[in-house]
Amino acid sequence: MFPDVKSLPLPARPRSRSRRRALIGTALAGAALLTATVTGCSPDGDKDSTQDKSADQPADQSAGKSGSALSAVSSLKVKASGTMDGYARDRFGRAWLDTDGNHCDTRDDILKRDLTDVKFTDGHCKVASGTLTKDPYTGKTVHYVRGHSKIDIDHAVALSDAWKKGARQWSPSKRIALANDPLNLIASDASANRQKGDGDTAAWLPSNTAYRCEYVAHQVSVKKKYGLWVSAAERDAMKKVLTTCPSAKLPTGGNPTEAPPRFKAK
């Protein structure tokens, strides 16, 4: 006997050309999505959006806007110091630059900010003379005469210290930003600055004890802003100083036209 026609399976319907194209497109999209998941790339070939795209930017744009300097210490990464291999001052720029577009280099900007009785050689930019009424590092009054300077522009976080604690891996533009950031710059007595060298908080503190809280707060703020790490000894030294002034805030922006905030240890 022959089987009942009704029980026979129906032949498969041929797929239309448009339907086949749609199925092929769906399969290709799925393959691309799988590739993106495995390789960390999106289907259009760009790197995954979770990857850091701001390597040339300060790590923490909000640094100094809120919170105490003491509490901010705990947010800093703690690691052993890295190598000095490859370090040179010009890795942070060969000279003082005009990074804010005001047609004056950063050194003159900081002299204008921190000195009193300022006189210029060219009307508004090159500082000819002035007085550091109370040097933050020593407490002394120091006079400035261009070409015979007893005043340095110190990097609160020394550039060589930054190199050992993260900046070695940075792009040149980020290193130049750190070297010219007013937040990291302090007009100071030249001899005290040279005594400091590249010392971090664990290695050197200003002899002017009334300034130590502000000095350490500057270092914390800069390291937080740029994502630099600290050694364990450095962290402990920071906390030791800042426990004497627990309400001290992180310094803000470091605008070259505004004097940095001052506070005294209790």
C-alpha positions, 0 to 999 in steps of 0.5 A: 500500500502507498502511504496516505498523501496527507502523511507525507512531509511537505517539500521545503519552500525555496527561499527568496533571494531577498530572504537569503540576503537578510539571513546572510546579513544577520549571520555576518552581524552576529560574527562581527559582534562575537569578534568584538566581544573577543578582541575588545573592538566594536564592529566598526573596528574602533577600540572598545569604549571601556578602554582608557581614551584619556591617557593624555589628560590629567587623571582626576579633573576634580582634584582639589574641588572638594574634600580634605587633603588628609582624606585624599591621601587614601585615594592615592595608589601606593607602589614602590618607586620606579626607575630613573632610566631615561629621565631628562628634564627636557622630557617635560619640555625644553623650557618654560612654555606659554601653555595658557595662551596669554603670551607669557611663559609659565615662569613669568606667570608664577613670578607675577602671581607670587611676588609683590611690587612687580616691575616689568621689562616689557610692560606686562610680561617679563618680570624685571624685579619684585619681592617674595614677601614671605618665602613659603619654604623659609619664611624669609623675605627674598628680593628678585632681580632678573638675571641675578635671581635668588628665587626659583620656580619650584615644582612641588612634585619634582619632575624626577619624582613624577618620572619614577611614579608614573610619568615615565609612561606618559605622552610628552604632552601630559608631561609638559602639562605637569611641568607648566601647571600652576597648581604644581609651581611655587616661587621659592628661595633658590637655596631651599629649593636646591636643598630639596632636590627631587625629594618627596614628602618623606625625604624633605619638608620646608623649614618653615613649619607653618607652610608644611600643611599647604606644601603637602596638600599641594603635592597630594592635589597634584598627584591625585590630579595626574594619577601619580602614585606614592611610596608607602613611606611618602604616604605615611609622611603625608598623613603625619603632616596633614593630621596636624591640619585635618580640615585643610582642603586640597588646593584648587586650580592654581590659576596663575592670576590668583594667589593660592589659598593659604592656611596655617597648621593648628 
